């Protein structure tokens, strides 16, 4: 399971309640939390499944309860499942037994007793199910709680229980099963579309309604309001439509513009709106469609068909500060769409020229991903677009863009270690790069416009803790010649949550944003050894004034030739 991410106290982070993910999933992220002290006594928890609640209508499957389903429900009532002891800071997974088709959620009654210290008890279903807090048990207390968990599509019928500080004994009983409601009908086009709030660095997708047959373009008026800082708004149609810039919204401004977008063959009738720097409310009105002329154009006089022109070769990567022109997929590259997740199990596999509508898990050494776009999919728990949490050696990610097609607080960029990322464009995720080990090089890449939520479910409704690069542990990490900006928490966050960090090199970069842009925490592992921060330029858009770097004085930094722009003031280290 993805463990709770502990953050640096200097960045004012608290223990995250990020959803755990099963380590057995083929695509879900996974890493091990630093174990807590073993409990000397067990917390006895009795769980009764008291009912299955229906999911919202828009997410439900059109299903009618049948006699066989009713029989399966009756058979499931009061069926006791396996009794388990959940270890301190760990998890146990048990089968829910036979669940009839159409079940979409379960309600659990949890009763606890015997905790030797305060401990959080959480539950989730399936490898992608989001964890939900049942209760915090106090020492010798006897808490009781009832909670409802959804049965997501593709769930494995297994219940996972975790305890943060003390061991837990769990007894489970199934008592009821429900049937989902039919989905609500999609609204027809009525000239105005759903008003949406597009998150900072993210996107929202809404239906155009009923699109007339033969339509070649759509025109609408797009009004904006509520931007807390200047932000660029773009629009596109369908999964393959090119984004078109609409306007840049100034802080508190209310611009309006007429937008015309082509309806390419194969479009899905959906409008995607993005915002680069700030959340903004967007409203589309006056929607009209243009159709092709019913009178065919006269056929031209036949002429000898010319020899087909060769496909253009991809442009060579440009030089200079990393940006949209010299990172990501080179211009002219032809992409082939791949729908679904990829689990790479063959050593030496090369992924080239792919448009991947899913997640990528690395399960073999010496894999190369190049000239590709990775868009991910809808998520119900924390997951990276590229998952190398197994630390497969020799992974190379080159000239590739990571940008989730569905904005989500669960969407991350690259997780793991033992890889090189070169000319990679990562945006629209919470953490761009999250390192759980060493032997990593990030070079000539553009990490920008992190997704940020003012109320993030992974952090108990507090703001997102988004970082461009977070390092939990690892040796030999080089971050060289990159353009890093747009994170709310930190540009580079060394946490030492799960082990020591050593031999960290940060040179030749432009970096900006965050509370402090480079935040180095020691925690229980002591001073970070072998830190070099040299020849970088820093912006001043930090929440702590003039805080390019923050670290304890016990962490010695090889600091040289770091300047603020544009005034060329020498950077010093804030004492954390």
C-alpha positions as semicolon CSV with decimal commas, in nm:
position;residue;x (nm);y (nm);z (nm)
1;X;0,000;0,000;0,000
2;X;0,111;0,352;-0,056
3;X;0,195;0,467;0,288
4;X;0,118;0,790;0,462
5;X;0,368;1,052;0,344
6;X;0,539;1,229;0,632
7;X;0,645;1,582;0,547
8;X;0,913;1,822;0,665
9;X;0,822;2,019;0,972
10;X;0,992;2,318;0,819
11;X;0,731;2,318;0,545
12;X;0,456;2,295;0,806
13;X;0,339;1,955;0,683
14;X;0,158;1,704;0,895
15;X;0,111;1,333;0,855
16;X;-0,084;1,277;0,534
17;X;-0,382;1,055;0,512
18;X;-0,312;0,967;0,151
19;X;-0,499;0,654;0,047
20;X;-0,302;0,330;0,065
21;X;-0,274;0,107;-0,240
22;X;-0,232;-0,269;-0,243
23;X;0,122;-0,378;-0,321
24;X;-0,018;-0,660;-0,532
25;X;-0,185;-0,433;-0,790
26;X;-0,039;-0,437;-1,138
27;X;-0,051;-0,064;-1,186
28;X;-0,094;0,097;-0,846
29;X;0,190;0,269;-0,668
30;X;0,352;0,093;-0,376
31;X;0,621;0,163;-0,123
32;X;0,690;0,065;0,236
33;X;0,647;0,299;0,527
34;X;0,920;0,311;0,793
35;X;0,791;0,064;1,054
36;X;0,668;0,193;1,385
37;X;0,749;0,029;1,721
38;X;0,565;-0,300;1,757
39;X;0,263;-0,290;1,980
40;X;0,268;-0,475;2,310
41;X;-0,105;-0,536;2,304
42;X;-0,370;-0,585;2,037
43;X;-0,662;-0,360;1,960
44;X;-0,962;-0,583;1,919
45;X;-1,189;-0,456;1,644
46;X;-1,519;-0,617;1,557
47;X;-1,656;-0,527;1,217
48;X;-2,012;-0,590;1,103
49;X;-2,122;-0,519;0,748
50;X;-2,458;-0,357;0,814
51;X;-2,561;-0,263;0,463
52;X;-2,459;-0,178;0,109
53;X;-2,531;0,180;-0,002
54;X;-2,592;0,281;-0,361
55;X;-2,337;0,491;-0,544
56;X;-2,450;0,826;-0,693
57;X;-2,677;0,790;-0,992
58;X;-2,425;0,926;-1,240
59;X;-2,172;0,656;-1,145
60;X;-2,418;0,366;-1,117
61;X;-2,477;0,082;-1,359
62;X;-2,829;0,041;-1,495
63;X;-2,913;-0,278;-1,305
64;X;-3,242;-0,425;-1,181
65;X;-3,244;-0,649;-0,875
66;X;-3,324;-1,004;-0,984
67;X;-3,443;-1,308;-0,791
68;X;-3,092;-1,458;-0,813
69;X;-2,937;-1,137;-0,677
70;X;-3,186;-1,135;-0,391
71;X;-3,095;-1,495;-0,317
72;X;-2,724;-1,406;-0,313
73;X;-2,795;-1,119;-0,075
74;X;-2,982;-1,348;0,159
75;X;-2,701;-1,604;0,149
76;X;-2,444;-1,337;0,235
77;X;-2,624;-1,210;0,545
78;X;-2,447;-1,283;0,875
79;X;-2,163;-1,471;0,704
80;X;-1,856;-1,447;0,926
81;X;-1,526;-1,395;0,744
82;X;-1,166;-1,463;0,837
83;X;-1,046;-1,312;1,166
84;X;-0,709;-1,135;1,135
85;X;-0,460;-0,936;1,340
86;X;-0,343;-0,618;1,166
87;X;0,016;-0,533;1,268
88;X;0,123;-0,196;1,403
89;X;0,171;0,042;1,111
90;X;0,073;-0,234;0,868
91;X;-0,221;-0,397;0,695
92;X;-0,418;-0,718;0,645
93;X;-0,632;-0,808;0,346
94;X;-0,922;-1,055;0,363
95;X;-1,185;-1,176;0,119
96;X;-1,538;-1,041;0,147
97;X;-1,664;-1,376;0,020
98;X;-1,911;-1,420;-0,263
99;X;-2,059;-1,086;-0,369
100;X;-2,350;-1,087;-0,619
101;X;-2,315;-0,894;-0,945
102;X;-2,431;-0,534;-0,918
103;X;-2,313;-0,468;-0,562
104;X;-2,157;-0,123;-0,551
105;X;-2,076;-0,037;-0,189
106;X;-2,053;-0,182;0,159
107;X;-2,130;-0,041;0,501
108;X;-1,899;-0,151;0,782
109;X;-1,961;-0,134;1,156
110;X;-1,630;-0,122;1,345
111;X;-1,598;-0,173;1,719
112;X;-1,259;-0,144;1,886
113;X;-1,110;-0,228;2,224
114;X;-0,773;-0,279;2,395
115;X;-0,559;-0,015;2,221
116;X;-0,238;0,043;2,416
117;X;-0,199;0,388;2,259
118;X;-0,387;0,612;2,017
119;X;-0,418;0,455;1,672
120;X;-0,604;0,529;1,347
121;X;-0,806;0,242;1,201
122;X;-0,877;0,269;0,826
123;X;-1,045;0,047;0,568
124;X;-1,056;0,017;0,188
125;X;-1,179;-0,229;-0,074
126;X;-0,978;-0,350;-0,374
127;X;-0,632;-0,249;-0,496
128;X;-0,755;0,094;-0,608
129;X;-1,000;0,170;-0,327
130;X;-0,949;0,491;-0,132
131;X;-0,884;0,445;0,240
132;X;-1,142;0,580;0,481
133;X;-1,081;0,654;0,847
134;X;-1,311;0,452;1,073
135;X;-1,201;0,600;1,407
136;X;-0,907;0,695;1,623
137;X;-0,896;0,457;1,917
138;X;-0,770;0,600;2,245
139;X;-0,578;0,392;2,497
140;X;-0,815;0,138;2,656
141;X;-1,108;0,306;2,481
142;X;-1,392;0,119;2,310
143;X;-1,475;0,320;1,996
144;X;-1,744;0,226;1,750
145;X;-1,810;0,363;1,402
146;X;-2,008;0,290;1,088
147;X;-1,868;0,378;0,747
148;X;-1,955;0,313;0,382
149;X;-1,699;0,207;0,121
150;X;-1,766;0,190;-0,256
151;X;-1,707;-0,121;-0,464
152;X;-1,524;0,040;-0,757
153;X;-1,527;-0,118;-1,102
154;X;-1,256;-0,385;-1,110
155;X;-1,246;-0,432;-0,733
156;X;-1,112;-0,769;-0,618
157;X;-1,371;-0,835;-0,347
158;X;-1,115;-0,792;-0,071
159;X;-1,121;-0,572;0,236
160;X;-0,794;-0,412;0,350
161;X;-0,760;-0,289;0,709
162;X;-0,477;-0,075;0,844
163;X;-0,375;0,052;1,187
164;X;-0,131;0,339;1,235
165;X;0,016;0,283;1,582
166;X;-0,114;-0,037;1,748
167;X;-0,193;-0,392;1,639
168;X;-0,556;-0,468;1,558
169;X;-0,771;-0,783;1,570
170;X;-1,054;-0,769;1,317
171;X;-1,369;-0,980;1,288
172;X;-1,588;-0,921;0,983
173;X;-1,952;-1,010;0,920
174;X;-2,153;-0,951;0,600
175;X;-2,513;-0,849;0,670
176;X;-2,661;-0,694;0,355
177;X;-2,609;-0,603;-0,014
178;X;-2,769;-0,324;-0,220
179;X;-2,841;-0,265;-0,591
180;X;-2,727;0,051;-0,777
181;X;-2,968;0,295;-0,934
182;X;-2,991;0,354;-1,307
183;X;-2,778;0,640;-1,440
184;X;-2,934;0,977;-1,502
185;X;-2,985;1,064;-1,865
186;X;-2,730;1,298;-2,015
187;X;-2,871;1,647;-2,060
188;X;-2,937;1,763;-2,412
189;X;-2,762;2,069;-2,545
190;X;-2,956;2,380;-2,451
191;X;-2,721;2,655;-2,560
192;X;-2,546;2,673;-2,224
193;X;-2,306;2,422;-2,070
194;X;-2,222;2,327;-1,714
195;X;-2,031;2,599;-1,525
196;X;-1,710;2,453;-1,382
197;X;-1,421;2,558;-1,161
198;X;-1,094;2,454;-1,327
199;X;-0,817;2,389;-1,071
200;X;-0,474;2,548;-1,081
201;X;-0,262;2,367;-1,337
202;X;-0,549;2,128;-1,407
203;X;-0,850;2,074;-1,627
204;X;-1,223;2,004;-1,638
205;X;-1,409;1,812;-1,909
206;X;-1,781;1,870;-1,978
207;X;-2,026;1,736;-2,236
208;X;-2,131;1,948;-2,536
209;X;-2,468;1,776;-2,518
210;X;-2,637;1,659;-2,841
211;X;-2,400;1,729;-3,132
212;X;-2,584;1,741;-3,470
213;X;-2,468;1,486;-3,728
214;X;-2,217;1,629;-3,972
215;X;-2,103;1,909;-3,742
216;X;-1,758;2,041;-3,830
217;X;-1,709;2,299;-3,555
218;X;-1,862;2,438;-3,238
219;X;-1,876;2,804;-3,131
220;X;-1,954;2,931;-2,783
221;X;-1,891;3,227;-2,556
222;X;-1,658;3,154;-2,264
223;X;-1,673;3,378;-1,955
224;X;-1,425;3,361;-1,666
225;X;-1,431;3,482;-1,305
226;X;-1,260;3,432;-0,970
227;X;-0,893;3,384;-1,070
228;X;-0,668;3,451;-0,769
229;X;-0,371;3,527;-0,994
230;X;-0,305;3,560;-1,367
231;X;-0,371;3,233;-1,548
232;X;-0,392;3,118;-1,910
233;X;-0,713;2,942;-2,015
234;X;-0,714;2,692;-2,303
235;X;-0,986;2,480;-2,464
236;X;-0,996;2,165;-2,677
237;X;-1,250;1,910;-2,806
238;X;-1,209;1,534;-2,769
239;X;-0,912;1,328;-2,651
240;X;-0,703;1,418;-2,957
241;X;-0,804;1,781;-3,006
242;X;-0,530;2,042;-3,001
243;X;-0,553;2,294;-2,718
244;X;-0,639;2,650;-2,824
245;X;-0,551;2,946;-2,605
246;X;-0,859;3,153;-2,520
247;X;-0,719;3,432;-2,301
248;X;-0,506;3,510;-1,999
249;X;-0,727;3,597;-1,701
250;X;-0,586;3,866;-1,472
251;X;-0,648;3,848;-1,097
252;X;-1,018;3,918;-1,021
253;X;-1,087;3,997;-1,389
254;X;-1,400;3,877;-1,574
255;X;-1,306;3,836;-1,941
256;X;-1,535;3,689;-2,205
257;X;-1,449;3,565;-2,555
258;X;-1,606;3,384;-2,849
259;X;-1,436;3,049;-2,913
260;X;-1,460;2,830;-3,223
261;X;-1,313;2,478;-3,210
262;X;-1,303;2,216;-3,486
263;X;-1,492;1,888;-3,437
264;X;-1,246;1,631;-3,570
265;X;-1,357;1,286;-3,676
266;X;-1,373;1,062;-3,374
267;X;-1,429;1,345;-3,125
268;X;-1,617;1,240;-2,813
269;X;-1,843;1,545;-2,793
270;X;-1,667;1,675;-2,484
271;X;-1,505;2,011;-2,413
272;X;-1,186;2,021;-2,204
273;X;-1,089;2,347;-2,032
274;X;-0,749;2,401;-1,867
275;X;-0,596;2,670;-1,646
276;X;-0,221;2,718;-1,610
277;X;-0,165;2,899;-1,279
278;X;-0,483;2,954;-1,078
279;X;-0,826;2,806;-1,023
280;X;-1,092;2,990;-1,225
281;X;-1,467;2,956;-1,284
282;X;-1,556;2,915;-1,653
283;X;-1,905;2,932;-1,809
284;X;-1,982;2,848;-2,174
285;X;-2,300;2,993;-2,327
286;X;-2,449;3,046;-2,674
287;X;-2,336;2,706;-2,805
288;X;-2,389;2,665;-3,181
289;X;-2,270;2,405;-3,429
290;X;-2,162;2,446;-3,791
291;X;-2,232;2,163;-4,035
292;X;-2,078;2,086;-4,373
293;X;-2,261;2,210;-4,685
294;X;-2,520;1,964;-4,819
295;X;-2,417;2,050;-5,179
296;X;-2,108;1,852;-5,275
297;X;-1,825;2,036;-5,444
298;X;-1,761;1,936;-5,808
299;X;-1,508;1,659;-5,845
300;X;-1,173;1,785;-5,972
301;X;-1,027;1,665;-6,301
302;X;-0,832;1,348;-6,231
303;X;-0,459;1,391;-6,232
304;X;-0,175;1,146;-6,182
305;X;-0,132;1,077;-5,814
306;X;0,196;1,221;-5,688
307;X;0,438;0,998;-5,507
308;X;0,366;1,009;-5,135
309;X;0,585;1,249;-4,942
310;X;0,799;1,087;-4,674
311;X;0,678;1,134;-4,317
312;X;0,855;1,426;-4,151
313;X;1,136;1,329;-3,920
314;X;1,092;1,438;-3,559
315;X;1,256;1,769;-3,490
316;X;1,583;1,757;-3,299
317;X;1,545;1,869;-2,939
318;X;1,611;2,241;-2,901
319;X;1,860;2,385;-2,657
320;X;1,813;2,651;-2,392
321;X;1,599;2,677;-2,079
322;X;1,363;2,377;-2,069
323;X;1,013;2,472;-2,188
324;X;0,738;2,346;-2,416
325;X;0,965;2,390;-2,720
326;X;1,245;2,158;-2,607
327;X;1,089;1,905;-2,370
328;X;0,826;1,640;-2,422
329;X;0,746;1,485;-2,759
330;X;0,948;1,643;-3,046
331;X;0,743;1,824;-3,311
332;X;0,648;1,600;-3,603
333;X;0,643;1,277;-3,404
334;X;0,356;1,048;-3,503
335;X;0,188;0,894;-3,198
336;X;-0,002;0,566;-3,178
337;X;-0,283;0,554;-2,921
338;X;-0,269;0,280;-2,658
339;X;-0,583;0,250;-2,445
340;X;-0,535;0,103;-2,100
341;X;-0,255;0,047;-1,849
342;X;0,085;-0,099;-1,940
343;X;0,284;-0,338;-1,718
344;X;0,628;-0,376;-1,877
345;X;0,763;-0,721;-1,791
346;X;1,023;-0,781;-2,067
347;X;1,379;-0,658;-2,012
348;X;1,501;-0,404;-2,267
349;X;1,152;-0,302;-2,385
350;X;1,142;0,028;-2,580
351;X;0,818;0,230;-2,577
352;X;0,846;0,478;-2,866
353;X;0,587;0,714;-3,015
354;X;0,296;0,606;-2,794
355;X;-0,004;0,805;-2,669
356;X;-0,080;0,604;-2,357
357;X;-0,431;0,645;-2,211
358;X;-0,345;0,466;-1,888
359;X;-0,072;0,411;-1,628
360;X;0,271;0,256;-1,687
361;X;0,430;0,013;-1,439
362;X;0,794;-0,092;-1,480
363;X;0,845;-0,460;-1,392
364;X;1,166;-0,532;-1,587
365;X;1,516;-0,378;-1,617
366;X;1,651;-0,154;-1,892
367;X;1,316;-0,021;-2,014
368;X;1,313;0,293;-2,231
369;X;1,015;0,526;-2,276
370;X;1,069;0,795;-2,540
371;X;0,881;1,030;-2,771
372;X;0,555;0,950;-2,593
373;X;0,267;1,103;-2,397
374;X;0,131;0,939;-2,082
375;X;-0,219;1,060;-1,992
376;X;-0,327;0,817;-1,719
377;X;-0,693;0,749;-1,645
378;X;-0,961;0,818;-1,385
379;X;-0,830;0,727;-1,038
380;X;-0,982;0,629;-0,704
381;X;-0,652;0,616;-0,513
382;X;-0,302;0,762;-0,534
383;X;-0,120;0,639;-0,846
384;X;0,177;0,762;-1,055
385;X;0,171;0,788;-1,433
386;X;0,506;0,601;-1,433
387;X;0,560;0,354;-1,149
388;X;0,914;0,228;-1,081
389;X;0,866;0,172;-0,710
390;X;1,024;-0,171;-0,759
391;X;1,349;0,007;-0,848
392;X;1,403;-0,174;-1,179
393;X;1,748;-0,065;-1,299
394;X;1,827;0,113;-1,625
395;X;1,492;0,288;-1,675
396;X;1,521;0,580;-1,919
397;X;1,244;0,835;-1,982
398;X;1,332;1,063;-2,275
399;X;1,146;1,333;-2,472
400;X;0,817;1,238;-2,306
401;X;0,521;1,433;-2,162
402;X;0,332;1,332;-1,848
403;X;-0,004;1,508;-1,815
404;X;-0,312;1,333;-1,673
405;X;-0,620;1,351;-1,893
406;X;-0,837;1,360;-1,579
407;X;-0,739;1,608;-1,309
408;X;-0,731;1,434;-0,971
409;X;-0,579;1,475;-0,624
410;X;-0,457;1,115;-0,671
411;X;-0,257;1,185;-0,990
412;X;0,124;1,177;-0,956
413;X;0,410;1,190;-1,209
414;X;0,705;0,950;-1,165
415;X;0,741;0,735;-0,851
416;X;1,042;0,517;-0,765
417;X;1,419;0,518;-0,820
418;X;1,698;0,386;-1,046
419;X;1,605;0,597;-1,351
420;X;1,712;0,883;-1,576
421;X;1,461;1,144;-1,697
422;X;1,580;1,362;-1,987
423;X;1,382;1,642;-2,156
424;X;1,064;1,531;-1,980
425;X;0,765;1,768;-1,953
426;X;0,559;1,696;-1,638
427;X;0,257;1,907;-1,538
428;X;-0,093;1,884;-1,398
429;X;0,000;1,635;-1,121
430;X;0,040;1,672;-0,743
431;X;0,405;1,554;-0,713
432;X;0,598;1,563;-1,040
433;X;0,873;1,326;-0,921
434;X;0,862;1,126;-0,596
435;X;1,184;0,938;-0,512
436;X;1,189;0,638;-0,281
437;X;1,552;0,550;-0,352
438;X;1,866;0,667;-0,527
439;X;2,063;0,644;-0,853
440;X;1,843;0,904;-1,023
441;X;1,925;1,173;-1,280
442;X;1,668;1,439;-1,374
443;X;1,806;1,662;-1,648
444;X;1,696;1,923;-1,902
445;X;1,334;1,873;-1,798
446;X;1,039;2,104;-1,734
447;X;0,846;2,040;-1,412
448;X;0,569;2,297;-1,385
449;X;0,209;2,389;-1,300
450;X;0,150;2,132;-1,027
451;X;-0,210;2,045;-0,955
452;X;-0,318;2,199;-0,623
453;X;-0,639;2,166;-0,425
454;X;-0,736;2,398;-0,141
455;X;-0,918;2,098;0,011
456;X;-0,734;1,773;-0,066
457;X;-0,893;1,442;0,044
458;X;-0,545;1,294;0,089
459;X;-0,471;1,549;0,360
460;X;-0,793;1,553;0,556
461;X;-0,935;1,845;0,360
462;X;-0,631;2,068;0,408
463;X;-0,445;2,206;0,101
464;X;-0,246;1,973;-0,125
465;X;0,120;1,918;-0,035
466;X;0,237;1,930;-0,395
467;X;0,613;1,922;-0,469
468;X;0,802;1,923;-0,796
469;X;1,051;1,671;-0,655
470;X;1,012;1,491;-0,321
471;X;1,294;1,266;-0,194
472;X;1,216;1,019;0,084
473;X;1,556;0,846;0,079
474;X;1,838;0,756;-0,159
475;X;2,201;0,804;-0,257
476;X;2,341;0,957;-0,576
477;X;2,061;1,187;-0,693
478;X;2,136;1,451;-0,956
479;X;1,899;1,730;-1,061
480;X;2,073;1,921;-1,340
481;X;1,976;2,195;-1,589
482;X;1,600;2,184;-1,531
483;X;1,318;2,442;-1,521
484;X;1,121;2,386;-1,199
485;X;0,823;2,597;-1,088
486;X;0,456;2,589;-0,997
487;X;0,457;2,378;-0,678
488;X;0,266;2,500;-0,374
489;X;0,473;2,324;-0,106
490;X;0,831;2,300;-0,238
491;X;1,023;2,280;-0,560
492;X;1,256;2,021;-0,405
493;X;1,154;1,858;-0,076
494;X;1,404;1,626;0,096
495;X;1,209;1,454;0,374
496;X;1,423;1,155;0,483
497;X;1,091;0,995;0,577
498;X;1,207;0,638;0,516
499;X;1,588;0,658;0,512
500;X;1,898;0,871;0,464
501;X;1,952;1,094;0,165
502;X;2,312;1,144;0,054
503;X;2,514;1,280;-0,239
504;X;2,242;1,510;-0,369
505;X;2,349;1,744;-0,652
506;X;2,138;2,040;-0,765
507;X;2,314;2,245;-1,035
508;X;2,233;2,459;-1,338
509;X;1,860;2,480;-1,264
510;X;1,603;2,757;-1,262
511;X;1,373;2,700;-0,963
512;X;1,088;2,902;-0,815
513;X;0,787;2,876;-0,587
514;X;0,683;2,682;-0,279
515;X;0,707;2,783;0,085
516;X;1,083;2,764;0,034
517;X;1,199;2,636;-0,304
518;X;1,457;2,383;-0,176
519;X;1,355;2,239;0,162
520;X;1,595;1,996;0,334
521;X;1,472;1,812;0,646
522;X;1,687;1,585;0,862
523;X;1,425;1,417;1,084
524;X;1,550;1,107;1,269
525;X;1,821;1,029;1,011
526;X;2,036;1,330;1,093
527;X;2,227;1,566;0,862
528;X;2,205;1,508;0,488
529;X;2,555;1,425;0,364
530;X;2,711;1,535;0,035
531;X;2,473;1,816;-0,066
532;X;2,585;2,038;-0,354
533;X;2,372;2,334;-0,465
534;X;2,558;2,547;-0,719
535;X;2,515;2,761;-1,030
536;X;2,137;2,786;-1,004
537;X;1,899;3,080;-1,047
538;X;1,597;3,122;-0,820
539;X;1,275;3,319;-0,845
540;X;1,127;3,508;-0,551
541;X;0,772;3,368;-0,562
542;X;0,800;3,190;-0,228
543;X;0,556;3,209;0,061
544;X;0,852;3,267;0,297
545;X;1,021;3,586;0,179
546;X;1,353;3,531;-0,004
547;X;1,361;3,161;0,084
548;X;1,534;2,983;-0,201
549;X;1,689;2,723;0,034
550;X;1,606;2,616;0,389
551;X;1,804;2,360;0,594
552;X;1,935;2,301;0,943
553;X;2,285;2,428;1,010
554;X;2,398;2,071;1,078
555;X;2,345;1,982;0,710
556;X;2,655;2,117;0,536
557;X;2,593;2,242;0,182
558;X;2,851;2,299;-0,092
559;X;2,690;2,631;-0,189
560;X;2,827;2,841;-0,476
561;X;2,708;3,090;-0,737
562;X;2,332;3,075;-0,671
563;X;2,148;3,397;-0,757
564;X;1,799;3,541;-0,756
565;X;1,661;3,673;-1,084
566;X;1,639;3,929;-1,220
567;X;1,846;4,126;-0,967
568;X;2,140;3,880;-0,936
569;X;2,132;3,891;-0,555
570;X;2,335;3,611;-0,400
571;X;2,126;3,334;-0,237
572;X;2,183;3,238;0,125
573;X;2,044;2,947;0,327
574;X;1,756;2,997;0,571
575;X;1,808;2,804;0,891
576;X;1,536;2,547;0,939
